[in-house]
Amino acid sequence: MLPGRSWFFPFAAAAIIVVAVTWFVSQPVRSPQNQAAAPSTAEMAATVTKLDAHFALHWKEAEFEPAAKADDLVLLRRVSLALVGTVPSLEEIREFTADSAPDRLQRWTARFIADRRFVDYFGFSLAGAFIDLKNDDLEIAPRLRFVAWIGEGIQRGVPWNEMARQIIASRGALADEPGATMVAAEFDAGKSEAAERLAARTSRALLGQRIDCAQCHDHPFADWTQGQFEGLAAYFSQASYRNAVIQDDQRTSLVIDDTRNNVKRTVQPAVPFEPAWVPADGLLREQLAAWLAHPDNRRFRRAIANRLWGALFGRPLVEPVDDLSDPPSLEEPDALDFLADELAAHGHDLRRLIHVIVASRPFQLESSHPGLADVVLTPKLEKSHAVFPVTELDAHQLIRSMQQATAIGTILPERENTYVQLRRVESRYRFARDYEHEFSDGEEAADTVPQATRRLSGYVIRGLSRSSFWGATGRIAAFSSAEVGIDQAFIACLSRHPTQDEATYFLSQSGKNMNQRSRALQDVYWTLFNSAEFCWNH
Amino acid sequence: MSMDRRELLRTAAALGMSFTLPGLEARAAERRGNERPRSLLVIWMAGGPSQLETWDPHPGSIIGGPTRAIKTAIPGVEIAEHFPLLAEQLHHLSVVRSLVSREGDHDRATYTLKTGYRPSATVNHPGLGSIVAHAQPSTDLDLPPVVSLGQENRPWKGGFLGGSLDALQVQEPGQKGENMQDWFRDAHTQQRLKGLDIVGKNFAQGRQVVLDRTLHDHSVQAALRMMSSDQLRAFDLGDEPQALRDAYGDNNFGRGLLVGRRLIEQGVRSVEVTLQNFDTHNDNFGRHRGHAAVLDPAFAALLKDLAARDLLASTAVLCLGEFGRTPRINGADGRDHWPHGFSCLVGGAGIHAGQLIGATDPTGIRQEPENPVKVEDLYATVLTALAIDPAHSVQTSIGRPIQYSSGVPLTRLIG
């Protein structure tokens, strides 16, 4: 030890430790990327032409012109919102605009599907059909695991019939079989009537039929009977969930406690149609899974195709998404049949359908049309998909978009450390809880006064649009002229440049010095966040 | 269940005001007594309050725990000792001790007690407050007709009656917070609103009908109307005498009840005021004593206040939670969920006062209470008192008409 230098080694050791810990903590969470190549343009063109033909026919018969083709940036925004739950970032828009290849939309669709954000957001939107995502009583970890399982499965191209089989029939520890979360969740909510609730979820989520409407009385429109519902429920009668393990006991059967007639009756498993599709043996849940995914079961594939359409358009092709009308005759297949057949022909890979839908003409239409000034013509235009629908963004899309619009770079989980990610997720969750109002399928979504009040005065919006040096508003104001700043704000929030009127107005509100520019830019962000153009998908 | 599960949400807008306003007395005179349109006020005890520590004590019995009972203004009816002030005002209300439901899960039970229906995958039922506002729309009201005060995860929703009947939530009522009217009148705000108008007009080109349907502009206008309205003063307690504010209690719940009374005077149809943390799986007795210290003075002050202002005849008052708690005391000195005979207090709007309905077994052996009362029947009673026909059906989007309530009014309480 050298005298006078005794501080050196402890200091060096402490410095090394501090540096090491800081480095470690700031490491971004890595996740494997899984690039799926976009399908080739030529191959897609042939498929899409056939799909478009279904719609072109309706337009010709109705004698109106469909809306004009939408700008590519509008399409990028739609795809981004649908697949990763946010408006495209400034960074992404710059890159997209600089990309001059004609198939850029397809490539970017593939890129969004391969994005880590897809797993969380798209997984979340599909998972809601199977488990109740808002129920506090279900533990949050299994919920998130299930969301990730669905998202990753779709991302990797796991066949949908295989995923459905796992959702219905997986056995074992839930930690090992996240697909089984739907079954586990219903048993967790209460053993009594778990089988019936599972039959309801299965028929709605996987068949697109509300057979459970027949639980208490025969279905109002369709032909489902109470007996058919009970027979379906009986397929879940062997299952149990204890100590986080799902098992099947072949000795149990379904006993219905009929309080109306004051009897208890045992019900045999029976599918609501086409019993020939049920395999001869195996556990009941496996038999049900096989019946659902039978190659001839059109309803199964139509249901998922319809949900995918709904995810991309904001509104499914056929409504409501969990109670489709009967499929048309095989001689006269409709657009949904076409999509269903596409799915079957390509290994039930949902990514394929996403590409086909994005490339279709209905997807690429504008959401504006001269006919939308006319109350009589409007529903006709909408029904025939001659104009892209204006639909409500969900609370998650809204908060993610606001977070993205006020950031400089694209918010990617790979780029951020755990702490920042957790803060973002927490703030999203709180916003969604405060903001969302529920509505059943088939009810018109509309803005409400509490929601509008929150937006107009809400601390989230104020916080996000407040300009600090670290957020986009601050830095844009600091380094750009007022015109550039306003332009950037419009691109970040609305994926477009301002019109002449808009630019003139906002410029007139801005000032010479940086503080005034900064304040004016906050105003622009506040305005855009409160606009219908931002809050609704179009 | 851990307490963090009942996560406390922070409000987006604490509403407050700083104007001197004409006294409430002049306007108030127009709206008293029986001619007033009727309102609903619900005190929601979130988590499942123990009936044995509130309105159905069994002192000295094997299930009673340390809780003693006190006499009340209703002869023959005793409640838990922690509610001396409320006991003096109890003659305004009736006590039901035999509520039954089939839901012991918080989420499902809360749904059931908020709507009067068990949860169904098919339908989103409207909350009781939303039903009242639907059946008796308010005219000339800038405020939303349904308001939820306090921290509550599941305020009333409009359900199939529409999102316009969702409750406006104010997490911290009566707090001096942001000045909503000043904000609105500020030139800067007006400027921002002009920008919003320009952007909106541009977007509306070629989309008019679908945009109208979104009610986006409508909601923005309605929100702005509310934020600039004088009626907002109902949210501020500045002109209430200090003595009255002290009587209600200087806490979120006490302030909430006082704001609730003011909202009802203003014409708001339904108000819900929430008191959290009744889910006492552990330390049941200590925690209920703590809650009583807040609930007792506030509820008593409210009843006296409503009576003094001649508002009781037109306001139905209901106090309950999603279920009760087990007669059996568990190892953590707590009680668990119990939907088989739990209590509520109900009165006002012509509902017979001073009634005692139902009884639970003091030995705790028998699960079913005497004279069980179904939740839907209680709600049919409340609706009837508010001059609303519970059997009135509304067409829903699934094609099935659904009644406001599937229950039958209790003859001992109404008619």
Interface residues (C-beta under 8 A of the other chain):
Chain A: N135 D136 D137 A189 G190 R197 A200 R201 R204 R210 D212 C213 P220 F221 P320 D323 E366 S367 S368 H369 P370 L372 A373 D374 V375 T378 E382 P389 V390 E392 R430 R433 D434 H437 E438 F439 S440 D441 G442 E443 E444 A445 A446 D447 T448 V449 P450 Q451 A452 T453 R454 L456 S457 G458 Y459 V460 T499 D501 E502 Y505 F506 Q509 D523 V524 W526 T527 L528 N530 S531 A532 E533 C535 W536 H538
Chain B: R5 L9 R10 A12 A13 G104 D105 H106 D107 R108 A121 T122 V123 N124 P144 N153 K157 G158 G159 F160 G162 G163 S164 D166 A167 L168 Q169 E178 M180 W183 H188 Q191 R192 K194 G195 L196 I198 V199 G200 N202 F203 A204 Q205 G206 R207 Q208 V209 V210 L211 R213 T214 L215 H216 D217 H218 S219 V220 A222 A223 L224 M226 M227 T396 S397 I398 G399 R400
